[in-house]
Amino acid sequence: MRRVRSKLQDSATPVVALAGINLVLLLGLCVLLNTHRLPKYGLNICPAESHFVLSRYDRNFSHVITITPGERPRLYLEGTEITGGVQGLEPLLQSWEDGHPGRVSVILVCDVAVPVGIVQQIADQVLLHGYNFSLSARPSAK
């Protein structure tokens, strides 16, 4: 039997170069499609500005309530929606009672578009149970 030999060069250089070009193009695509161009999901809360912001608090005895703006503002406790809105907050406040209400802090994070009346209702409910109440804010630009 005769042996057949190829006269083509036995080199992998074009394949490696093509793989390198593909890698560079893929990285360029990832840079172009960074998070600024992709849709964002979740809550976007813009609190009011203040010179006085929260400094320190005991995370073991604090609860963060977030209010979203809208026709019917929604309340969230630690990222979980509170069913029933402002009225649904009352059973939660009762469940936190442990005989020492003064050490429990409730931090309210609300958008500037949330009506003041709703913020006042929540503050009244929290303070009636004897808990500490704080309103979260963004640091002012100055």
C-alpha positions in Angstrom: 0.0 0.0 0.0 1.1 3.5 -0.8 1.2 6.1 1.8 -0.5 9.4 1.1 1.0 12.6 2.4 -0.5 16.0 2.5 1.4 18.9 1.2 -0.5 21.3 3.5 1.3 22.8 6.4 0.6 21.1 9.7 -0.1 24.3 11.8 -2.8 25.3 14.3 -2.0 29.0 14.1 -5.1 30.0 12.2 -7.4 28.1 14.6 -5.7 29.7 17.7 -5.9 33.2 16.1 -9.6 32.7 15.3 -10.3 31.6 18.9 -8.4 34.7 20.2 -10.4 37.0 17.9 -13.6 35.4 19.1 -12.6 35.8 22.7 -11.8 39.5 22.2 -15.1 40.1 20.5 -17.0 38.3 23.3 -15.3 40.4 25.9 -16.1 43.6 24.0 -19.7 42.5 23.8 -19.8 42.0 27.5 -18.4 45.5 28.1 -20.9 47.0 25.8 -23.8 45.2 27.4 -22.9 46.1 31.0 -25.6 46.7 33.7 -26.2 50.3 32.6 -27.8 49.1 29.4 -29.7 46.1 30.7 -33.1 46.5 32.5 -33.0 46.8 36.2 -35.4 44.9 38.5 -36.5 45.6 42.1 -37.5 48.6 44.1 -36.1 52.0 43.3 -36.6 54.1 46.4 -35.4 57.7 46.5 -35.6 59.0 50.1 -35.6 62.7 50.9 -32.2 64.4 51.6 -31.3 65.4 55.2 -28.3 66.6 57.1 -29.2 64.2 59.8 -28.9 60.5 58.9 -28.9 57.3 60.8 -25.5 56.5 62.3 -25.7 53.3 64.3 -28.4 51.0 65.5 -28.7 47.5 66.9 -29.5 45.2 64.0 -30.7 42.5 66.3 -33.6 44.6 67.5 -34.5 46.7 64.4 -36.9 46.2 61.6 -36.8 48.1 58.3 -40.1 49.0 56.6 -39.9 50.3 53.0 -42.8 52.2 51.3 -43.0 52.4 47.6 -44.7 55.4 45.8 -47.8 55.0 43.7 -51.6 55.2 43.8 -51.7 52.5 46.4 -48.3 52.5 48.2 -47.0 49.1 49.1 -45.2 48.3 52.3 -42.3 45.8 52.6 -40.7 44.4 55.8 -37.1 43.3 55.1 -37.9 42.9 51.4 -41.1 40.9 51.9 -44.4 42.6 51.0 -46.8 43.3 53.9 -50.3 42.2 52.8 -53.0 44.6 53.8 -50.9 47.7 53.5 -50.9 50.0 56.6 -53.6 47.9 58.2 -51.5 44.8 57.7 -48.7 46.3 59.8 -50.6 46.1 63.1 -50.4 42.3 63.5 -46.6 42.5 62.8 -46.1 45.2 65.4 -48.0 43.1 67.9 -45.9 40.0 67.1 -42.7 41.9 68.0 -43.8 42.6 71.6 -41.5 41.0 74.1 -41.8 43.1 77.3 -39.1 45.5 76.3 -40.5 47.7 73.5 -37.9 50.5 74.1 -35.1 48.4 72.6 -37.0 47.7 69.3 -36.3 50.2 66.5 -38.4 50.6 63.4 -36.7 52.3 60.5 -38.9 53.6 57.8 -37.5 54.0 54.3 -39.9 55.8 52.0 -39.8 57.6 48.7 -40.2 61.3 48.5 -43.4 60.7 46.5 -45.1 58.8 49.4 -47.9 61.0 51.0 -47.0 62.4 54.4 -50.3 61.1 55.8 -49.2 57.5 55.2 -45.9 58.1 56.9 -47.7 59.7 59.8 -50.1 56.7 60.2 -47.1 54.3 60.3 -45.2 56.5 62.8 -48.3 56.6 65.0 -48.8 52.9 65.0 -45.1 52.2 65.8 -45.0 54.8 68.6 -48.3 53.6 70.1 -46.6 50.2 70.7 -43.7 51.9 72.4 -41.0 51.2 69.8 -38.4 53.6 68.6 -39.1 55.2 65.3 -36.6 56.5 62.7 -37.1 57.9 59.3 -34.3 57.1 56.9 -32.9 59.7 54.5 -30.1 60.3 52.0 -27.2 62.4 53.0 -27.6 65.9 51.6 -25.2 67.0 48.9 -23.7 69.9 51.0 
